[in-house]
Amino acid sequence: MGIPENLRCPKCGSRDLAEILYPPVAMTEDLLHQIQAKKVLIRNESKPDTPPCYYCYYCGYEW
């Protein structure tokens, strides 16, 4: 888990990104801190066949 250091949004170039996780997710203290720091985003829906892995907080793009 984690976002590569040099990763940027392919649409806007922002580094304000989060990794997208899908259920089931085991909530841990570390995961809670990552969610609060906006480094992880948990989806409530089931994982699609080709799920996006990252979310850009700046423009909303997912890839």
Biopython code that builds the backbone (N, CA, C, O; Angstrom):
import numpy as np
from Bio.PDB.StructureBuilder import StructureBuilder

atoms = [
    (1, "MET", "N", (0.846, -1.170, 0.000)),
    (1, "MET", "CA", (0.000, 0.000, 0.000)),
    (1, "MET", "C", (0.891, 1.233, 0.000)),
    (1, "MET", "O", (1.940, 1.273, 0.643)),
    (2, "GLY", "N", (0.444, 2.223, -0.733)),
    (2, "GLY", "CA", (1.195, 3.459, -0.789)),
    (2, "GLY", "C", (1.242, 4.014, -2.196)),
    (2, "GLY", "O", (1.066, 3.293, -3.179)),
    (3, "ILE", "N", (1.481, 5.298, -2.271)),
    (3, "ILE", "CA", (1.540, 5.983, -3.552)),
    (3, "ILE", "C", (3.006, 6.215, -3.904)),
    (3, "ILE", "O", (3.760, 6.739, -3.084)),
    (4, "PRO", "N", (3.418, 5.834, -5.109)),
    (4, "PRO", "CA", (4.799, 6.108, -5.517)),
    (4, "PRO", "C", (5.117, 7.600, -5.401)),
    (4, "PRO", "O", (4.283, 8.447, -5.720)),
    (5, "GLU", "N", (6.302, 7.903, -4.951)),
    (5, "GLU", "CA", (6.711, 9.282, -4.659)),
    (5, "GLU", "C", (6.593, 10.221, -5.853)),
    (5, "GLU", "O", (6.234, 11.386, -5.683)),
    (6, "ASN", "N", (6.887, 9.742, -7.044)),
    (6, "ASN", "CA", (6.889, 10.605, -8.225)),
    (6, "ASN", "C", (5.569, 10.565, -9.000)),
    (6, "ASN", "O", (5.486, 11.133, -10.089)),
    (7, "LEU", "N", (4.541, 9.910, -8.468)),
    (7, "LEU", "CA", (3.267, 9.786, -9.166)),
    (7, "LEU", "C", (2.515, 11.111, -9.188)),
    (7, "LEU", "O", (2.427, 11.809, -8.178)),
    (8, "ARG", "N", (1.979, 11.443, -10.349)),
    (8, "ARG", "CA", (1.162, 12.644, -10.534)),
    (8, "ARG", "C", (-0.116, 12.237, -11.260)),
    (8, "ARG", "O", (-0.149, 11.225, -11.960)),
    (9, "CYS", "N", (-1.159, 13.032, -11.087)),
    (9, "CYS", "CA", (-2.404, 12.788, -11.807)),
    (9, "CYS", "C", (-2.150, 12.952, -13.303)),
    (9, "CYS", "O", (-1.599, 13.970, -13.723)),
    (10, "PRO", "N", (-2.544, 11.964, -14.118)),
    (10, "PRO", "CA", (-2.320, 12.085, -15.557)),
    (10, "PRO", "C", (-3.189, 13.156, -16.219)),
    (10, "PRO", "O", (-2.906, 13.572, -17.343)),
    (11, "LYS", "N", (-4.242, 13.603, -15.535)),
    (11, "LYS", "CA", (-5.130, 14.610, -16.109)),
    (11, "LYS", "C", (-4.682, 16.033, -15.779)),
    (11, "LYS", "O", (-4.656, 16.888, -16.665)),
    (12, "CYS", "N", (-4.326, 16.302, -14.510)),
    (12, "CYS", "CA", (-4.007, 17.688, -14.122)),
    (12, "CYS", "C", (-2.583, 17.876, -13.596)),
    (12, "CYS", "O", (-2.119, 19.007, -13.453)),
    (13, "GLY", "N", (-1.885, 16.767, -13.308)),
    (13, "GLY", "CA", (-0.511, 16.876, -12.820)),
    (13, "GLY", "C", (-0.375, 17.040, -11.318)),
    (13, "GLY", "O", (0.741, 17.160, -10.813)),
    (14, "SER", "N", (-1.488, 17.048, -10.590)),
    (14, "SER", "CA", (-1.446, 17.235, -9.142)),
    (14, "SER", "C", (-0.810, 16.037, -8.442)),
    (14, "SER", "O", (-0.837, 14.913, -8.943)),
    (15, "ARG", "N", (-0.244, 16.305, -7.282)),
    (15, "ARG", "CA", (0.287, 15.240, -6.424)),
    (15, "ARG", "C", (-0.618, 15.011, -5.211)),
    (15, "ARG", "O", (-0.264, 14.261, -4.300)),
    (16, "ASP", "N", (-1.770, 15.651, -5.203)),
    (16, "ASP", "CA", (-2.739, 15.515, -4.116)),
    (16, "ASP", "C", (-3.584, 14.272, -4.387)),
    (16, "ASP", "O", (-4.744, 14.371, -4.786)),
    (17, "LEU", "N", (-2.988, 13.105, -4.164)),
    (17, "LEU", "CA", (-3.571, 11.827, -4.566)),
    (17, "LEU", "C", (-3.843, 10.922, -3.384)),
    (17, "LEU", "O", (-3.243, 11.059, -2.317)),
    (18, "ALA", "N", (-4.766, 9.988, -3.599)),
    (18, "ALA", "CA", (-5.054, 8.961, -2.608)),
    (18, "ALA", "C", (-5.104, 7.609, -3.312)),
    (18, "ALA", "O", (-5.496, 7.513, -4.476)),
    (19, "GLU", "N", (-4.705, 6.579, -2.595)),
    (19, "GLU", "CA", (-4.845, 5.219, -3.091)),
    (19, "GLU", "C", (-6.274, 4.770, -2.793)),
    (19, "GLU", "O", (-6.781, 5.008, -1.697)),
    (20, "ILE", "N", (-6.926, 4.123, -3.759)),
    (20, "ILE", "CA", (-8.300, 3.657, -3.577)),
    (20, "ILE", "C", (-8.273, 2.201, -3.114)),
    (20, "ILE", "O", (-7.622, 1.356, -3.728)),
    (21, "LEU", "N", (-8.992, 1.918, -2.018)),
    (21, "LEU", "CA", (-9.129, 0.564, -1.505)),
    (21, "LEU", "C", (-10.589, 0.155, -1.585)),
    (21, "LEU", "O", (-11.489, 0.985, -1.455)),
    (22, "TYR", "N", (-10.813, -1.145, -1.804)),
    (22, "TYR", "CA", (-12.161, -1.697, -1.907)),
    (22, "TYR", "C", (-12.371, -2.743, -0.821)),
    (22, "TYR", "O", (-11.411, -3.358, -0.358)),
    (23, "PRO", "N", (-13.637, -2.950, -0.405)),
    (23, "PRO", "CA", (-13.916, -3.947, 0.636)),
    (23, "PRO", "C", (-13.547, -5.351, 0.171)),
    (23, "PRO", "O", (-13.588, -5.638, -1.025)),
    (24, "PRO", "N", (-13.195, -6.206, 1.081)),
    (24, "PRO", "CA", (-13.113, -6.006, 2.524)),
    (24, "PRO", "C", (-11.786, -5.345, 2.910)),
    (24, "PRO", "O", (-10.733, -5.663, 2.357)),
    (25, "VAL", "N", (-11.859, -4.435, 3.854)),
    (25, "VAL", "CA", (-10.679, -3.731, 4.351)),
    (25, "VAL", "C", (-10.654, -3.872, 5.866)),
    (25, "VAL", "O", (-11.638, -3.582, 6.546)),
    (26, "ALA", "N", (-9.529, -4.315, 6.377)),
    (26, "ALA", "CA", (-9.373, -4.433, 7.832)),
    (26, "ALA", "C", (-8.907, -3.083, 8.373)),
    (26, "ALA", "O", (-7.819, -2.614, 8.038)),
    (27, "MET", "N", (-9.728, -2.472, 9.200)),
    (27, "MET", "CA", (-9.391, -1.163, 9.746)),
    (27, "MET", "C", (-8.335, -1.307, 10.834)),
    (27, "MET", "O", (-8.522, -2.021, 11.819)),
    (28, "THR", "N", (-7.232, -0.615, 10.631)),
    (28, "THR", "CA", (-6.145, -0.603, 11.608)),
    (28, "THR", "C", (-5.863, 0.845, 11.991)),
    (28, "THR", "O", (-6.351, 1.775, 11.350)),
    (29, "GLU", "N", (-5.091, 1.018, 13.018)),
    (29, "GLU", "CA", (-4.699, 2.368, 13.453)),
    (29, "GLU", "C", (-3.942, 3.082, 12.332)),
    (29, "GLU", "O", (-4.180, 4.263, 12.078)),
    (30, "ASP", "N", (-3.031, 2.371, 11.662)),
    (30, "ASP", "CA", (-2.247, 2.950, 10.571)),
    (30, "ASP", "C", (-3.154, 3.354, 9.408)),
    (30, "ASP", "O", (-2.990, 4.432, 8.837)),
    (31, "LEU", "N", (-4.104, 2.499, 9.061)),
    (31, "LEU", "CA", (-5.022, 2.810, 7.963)),
    (31, "LEU", "C", (-5.873, 4.027, 8.314)),
    (31, "LEU", "O", (-6.102, 4.880, 7.456)),
    (32, "LEU", "N", (-6.335, 4.121, 9.525)),
    (32, "LEU", "CA", (-7.116, 5.272, 9.965)),
    (32, "LEU", "C", (-6.311, 6.564, 9.818)),
    (32, "LEU", "O", (-6.849, 7.577, 9.371)),
    (33, "HIS", "N", (-5.039, 6.539, 10.185)),
    (33, "HIS", "CA", (-4.181, 7.724, 10.034)),
    (33, "HIS", "C", (-4.000, 8.090, 8.561)),
    (33, "HIS", "O", (-3.970, 9.270, 8.212)),
    (34, "GLN", "N", (-3.880, 7.073, 7.692)),
    (34, "GLN", "CA", (-3.729, 7.333, 6.256)),
    (34, "GLN", "C", (-5.011, 7.925, 5.668)),
    (34, "GLN", "O", (-4.950, 8.782, 4.787)),
    (35, "ILE", "N", (-6.160, 7.476, 6.146)),
    (35, "ILE", "CA", (-7.432, 8.041, 5.696)),
    (35, "ILE", "C", (-7.543, 9.494, 6.138)),
    (35, "ILE", "O", (-7.933, 10.354, 5.348)),
    (36, "GLN", "N", (-7.206, 9.772, 7.381)),
    (36, "GLN", "CA", (-7.265, 11.137, 7.907)),
    (36, "GLN", "C", (-6.293, 12.070, 7.187)),
    (36, "GLN", "O", (-6.563, 13.262, 7.044)),
    (37, "ALA", "N", (-5.166, 11.527, 6.737)),
    (37, "ALA", "CA", (-4.170, 12.317, 6.005)),
    (37, "ALA", "C", (-4.495, 12.410, 4.516)),
    (37, "ALA", "O", (-3.723, 12.988, 3.750)),
    (38, "LYS", "N", (-5.633, 11.846, 4.100)),
    (38, "LYS", "CA", (-6.084, 11.828, 2.702)),
    (38, "LYS", "C", (-5.098, 11.110, 1.784)),
    (38, "LYS", "O", (-4.887, 11.522, 0.643)),
    (39, "LYS", "N", (-4.504, 10.048, 2.284)),
    (39, "LYS", "CA", (-3.606, 9.225, 1.465)),
    (39, "LYS", "C", (-4.301, 7.953, 1.000)),
    (39, "LYS", "O", (-3.815, 7.272, 0.098)),
    (40, "VAL", "N", (-5.441, 7.630, 1.616)),
    (40, "VAL", "CA", (-6.214, 6.440, 1.275)),
    (40, "VAL", "C", (-7.684, 6.823, 1.218)),
    (40, "VAL", "O", (-8.175, 7.593, 2.044)),
    (41, "LEU", "N", (-8.377, 6.273, 0.230)),
    (41, "LEU", "CA", (-9.807, 6.479, 0.050)),
    (41, "LEU", "C", (-10.447, 5.100, -0.022)),
    (41, "LEU", "O", (-10.044, 4.281, -0.848)),
    (42, "ILE", "N", (-11.429, 4.826, 0.821)),
    (42, "ILE", "CA", (-12.086, 3.515, 0.823)),
    (42, "ILE", "C", (-13.427, 3.633, 0.108)),
    (42, "ILE", "O", (-14.255, 4.478, 0.450)),
    (43, "ARG", "N", (-13.627, 2.785, -0.879)),
    (43, "ARG", "CA", (-14.891, 2.735, -1.618)),
    (43, "ARG", "C", (-15.844, 1.790, -0.909)),
    (43, "ARG", "O", (-15.409, 0.782, -0.352)),
    (44, "ASN", "N", (-17.126, 2.094, -0.918)),
    (44, "ASN", "CA", (-18.123, 1.240, -0.291)),
    (44, "ASN", "C", (-18.667, 0.188, -1.250)),
    (44, "ASN", "O", (-19.196, -0.834, -0.813)),
    (45, "GLU", "N", (-18.542, 0.426, -2.540)),
    (45, "GLU", "CA", (-19.064, -0.532, -3.513)),
    (45, "GLU", "C", (-18.081, -1.672, -3.740)),
    (45, "GLU", "O", (-16.909, -1.574, -3.378)),
    (46, "SER", "N", (-18.563, -2.746, -4.339)),
    (46, "SER", "CA", (-17.683, -3.878, -4.612)),
    (46, "SER", "C", (-16.675, -3.500, -5.696)),
    (46, "SER", "O", (-16.902, -2.585, -6.488)),
    (47, "LYS", "N", (-15.587, -4.205, -5.710)),
    (47, "LYS", "CA", (-14.472, -3.913, -6.617)),
    (47, "LYS", "C", (-14.860, -4.258, -8.057)),
    (47, "LYS", "O", (-15.222, -5.400, -8.337)),
    (48, "PRO", "N", (-14.789, -3.285, -8.979)),
    (48, "PRO", "CA", (-15.091, -3.564, -10.388)),
    (48, "PRO", "C", (-14.018, -4.437, -11.027)),
    (48, "PRO", "O", (-12.955, -4.647, -10.444)),
    (49, "ASP", "N", (-14.296, -4.944, -12.223)),
    (49, "ASP", "CA", (-13.344, -5.816, -12.926)),
    (49, "ASP", "C", (-12.020, -5.122, -13.191)),
    (49, "ASP", "O", (-10.960, -5.729, -13.035)),
    (50, "THR", "N", (-12.068, -3.870, -13.585)),
    (50, "THR", "CA", (-10.839, -3.083, -13.800)),
    (50, "THR", "C", (-10.927, -1.835, -12.918)),
    (50, "THR", "O", (-11.276, -0.752, -13.388)),
    (51, "PRO", "N", (-10.608, -2.002, -11.643)),
    (51, "PRO", "CA", (-10.789, -0.903, -10.692)),
    (51, "PRO", "C", (-9.708, 0.167, -10.821)),
    (51, "PRO", "O", (-8.546, -0.143, -11.084)),
    (52, "PRO", "N", (-10.100, 1.431, -10.634)),
    (52, "PRO", "CA", (-9.075, 2.475, -10.554)),
    (52, "PRO", "C", (-8.300, 2.298, -9.248)),
    (52, "PRO", "O", (-8.859, 1.860, -8.243)),
    (53, "CYS", "N", (-7.039, 2.632, -9.269)),
    (53, "CYS", "CA", (-6.171, 2.466, -8.098)),
    (53, "CYS", "C", (-5.922, 3.777, -7.362)),
    (53, "CYS", "O", (-5.625, 3.777, -6.167)),
    (54, "TYR", "N", (-6.043, 4.900, -8.081)),
    (54, "TYR", "CA", (-5.712, 6.189, -7.488)),
    (54, "TYR", "C", (-6.815, 7.212, -7.742)),
    (54, "TYR", "O", (-7.547, 7.131, -8.729)),
    (55, "TYR", "N", (-6.917, 8.173, -6.829)),
    (55, "TYR", "CA", (-7.897, 9.250, -6.914)),
    (55, "TYR", "C", (-7.171, 10.580, -6.735)),
    (55, "TYR", "O", (-6.333, 10.723, -5.845)),
    (56, "CYS", "N", (-7.498, 11.551, -7.585)),
    (56, "CYS", "CA", (-6.915, 12.889, -7.484)),
    (56, "CYS", "C", (-7.895, 13.794, -6.746)),
    (56, "CYS", "O", (-9.019, 13.995, -7.206)),
    (57, "TYR", "N", (-7.482, 14.336, -5.613)),
    (57, "TYR", "CA", (-8.331, 15.247, -4.848)),
    (57, "TYR", "C", (-8.491, 16.591, -5.552)),
    (57, "TYR", "O", (-9.471, 17.296, -5.307)),
    (58, "TYR", "N", (-7.562, 16.957, -6.409)),
    (58, "TYR", "CA", (-7.623, 18.256, -7.072)),
    (58, "TYR", "C", (-8.697, 18.289, -8.154)),
    (58, "TYR", "O", (-9.516, 19.207, -8.187)),
    (59, "CYS", "N", (-8.700, 17.280, -9.050)),
    (59, "CYS", "CA", (-9.647, 17.307, -10.172)),
    (59, "CYS", "C", (-10.679, 16.178, -10.137)),
    (59, "CYS", "O", (-11.609, 16.180, -10.943)),
    (60, "GLY", "N", (-10.537, 15.210, -9.221)),
    (60, "GLY", "CA", (-11.501, 14.130, -9.122)),
    (60, "GLY", "C", (-11.281, 12.974, -10.074)),
    (60, "GLY", "O", (-12.097, 12.054, -10.129)),
    (61, "TYR", "N", (-10.198, 13.005, -10.820)),
    (61, "TYR", "CA", (-9.905, 11.939, -11.778)),
    (61, "TYR", "C", (-9.490, 10.661, -11.054)),
    (61, "TYR", "O", (-8.794, 10.713, -10.040)),
    (62, "GLU", "N", (-9.919, 9.522, -11.577)),
    (62, "GLU", "CA", (-9.535, 8.220, -11.036)),
    (62, "GLU", "C", (-8.889, 7.400, -12.139)),
    (62, "GLU", "O", (-9.348, 7.407, -13.281)),
    (63, "TRP", "N", (-7.829, 6.700, -11.795)),
    (63, "TRP", "CA", (-7.154, 5.825, -12.758)),
    (63, "TRP", "C", (-6.520, 4.664, -12.058)),
    (63, "TRP", "O", (-5.904, 3.816, -12.704)),
]
sb = StructureBuilder()
sb.init_structure("model")
sb.init_model(0)
sb.init_chain("A")
sb.init_seg("    ")
for serial, (resi, resn, name, xyz) in enumerate(atoms, 1):
    if name == "N":
        sb.init_residue(resn, " ", resi, " ")
    sb.init_atom(name, np.array(xyz, "f"), 0.0, 1.0, " ", f" {name:<3s}", serial, name[0])
structure = sb.get_structure()
